[in-house]
């Protein structure tokens, strides 16, 4: 339905800043619910967001989603470092 190709820029849903006014005006919530009910995606909400917002995504600077020295938000996915790598991973103590 909405193909994601290897050439597409793909965002993760760990840190999102959403323009709710535009999302409501475009009735994106109906597309999200429809896709979630009818399709199966490997990365669930993340895939649906990438598919329905394709071409409308603006990227935040890296310090809002990666553990850089100037990090504003630190987002750890899957294996949480405080459980699996205590003291061995940058910012794990946080």
Secondary structure, DSSP 8 states (H G I E B T S, - for coil): -----TTS----SSS----HHHHHHTTHHHHHHHHHHH---TTHHHHHHHHHTTT------GGGTS--TT-SS----SS-HHHHSTTTSTTTT-
